[in-house]
Amino acid sequence: MDEKGVTMGKNPRNYPDTIPSAESGRPMTRGEKLVSFKIKGKTYTYFQPGWWCSLSDPDDMEGQLVDEDNQVADMARRTAEALAKGEKVFVPVVIRAIRQGCGLSQREAGLVFGTGEKSFEKYESGEIKPSAPTKRLLKLAMERPELFRLPQNRQRAAFPDDNNTFVHEALRAAHIDRLYFPLFVEPEPVQ
């Protein structure tokens, strides 16, 4: 934060802190400005990084955004659209935050969550909503991200195959191992 209590925006690619406006020639300062827009008659507000002629005057919108700044604006709009449609929790920015908290790319998240390679791209763009089971997995990923992280080699751990230890633990946890574990014992060859 600067001395006025304004949160300073990330400076991508080490751009200068001050540049002249191409529009008016006025000096613009790198920072975050409180920006609002309306969707379905409701006002949504967020902090927009960029260069601004004024970081504090809400009526002075003269500024310049770069790619990273435009991505923030796009995500804010997609999230506000989901909120306007009634989604309260699993909006694009929250889904992205959970995925990033797990250290996954969009493609990796789709594979780890079992929803398909392009699903997280679509969730984060607001194109589709996650299903109820996927929302439950997202909630679990938020609470326990370590369960969804990939190892250093970025390879997804295989599901247990014919692992008697896994089967026995699952049956024992449900207190039904005495009844069903014999099903998993390799039968003796008939002679």
C-alpha positions, -999 to +999 in steps of 0.1 A: +000+000+000+012+035-006+009+064+018-027+071+008-037+035+016-041+025-020-030-011-028-003-010-055-008-032-085+017-058-095+041-044-121+043-070-148+075-073-168+091-044-149+073-017-167+080+019-155+060+031-125+050+063-144+042+068-181+025+095-201-010+090-213-012+084-251-046+101-250-039+133-231-002+133-223-010+134-186+013+114-163-001+080-153+010+060-123+011+022-120-014+010-093-048-005-086-079+016-090-113+007-077-134+001-108-172-006-110-195-019-138-231-030-140-246-063-149-284-068-148-288-036-130-264-045-102-230-028-096-199-049-091-166-034-079-131-047-079-095-034-080-081-030-115-043-029-119-029-006-146-016+029-152-040+056-141-040+094-143-058+093-109-058+063-086-083+079-062-108+099-084-136+074-094-147+097-123-112+099-139-110+067-158-082+077-181-057+048-180-039+021-198-039-017-193-015-043-205-023-080-211-021-091-174-043-061-165-069-071-191-069-107-178-079-093-143-107-072-160-119-103-179-119-125-148-138-098-128-165-096-155-168-134-158-171-137-121-197-109-118-217-125-146-218-158-126-228-139-095-255-121-114-268-156-126-271-166-089-239-186-084-227-177-049-195-197-043-181-216-074-176-186-096-146-184-121-122-165-098-128-189-069-124-220-091-091-205-104-079-198-069-086-233-058-069-248-088-038-226-083-038-234-046-034-271-057-005-261-079-022-274-111-025-261-146-060-260-161-052-292-181-038-310-150-068-300-129-091-315-154-072-348-154-068-349-116-105-340-109-116-364-137-136-338-155-116-337-188-086-317-201-106-286-211-131-284-182-112-260-160-107-237-189-145-237-194-152-233-156-128-203-153-142-187-185-177-190-171-187-211-202-199-239-180-206-245-143-191-274-124-214-303-116-224-310-080-198-338-076-171-315-090-182-288-066-177-312-037-142-321-050-135-283-053-145-278-017-123-307-006-094-293-027-099-259-010-097-276+024-070-301+016-050-290-015-022-315-008-046-343-018-048-328-053-011-318-059+009-337-084+044-350-075+075-333-088+074-354-120+039-339-127+026-374-133-008-383-118-007-411-092-023-442-105-054-455-087-047-486-067-051-518-088-053-551-071-037-538-039-049-560-010-037-534+015-060-507-001-089-530-003-085-543+032-082-508+047-113-497+029-133-527+041-119-524+076-128-487+078-164-497+070-162-526+095-172-551+068-138-567+062-147-599+080-175-605+056-161-594+023-123-596+024-123-633+014-136-622-020-103-605-027-081-635-018-066-652-049-085-685-053-064-717-052-061-734-086-084-764-089-066-796-096 
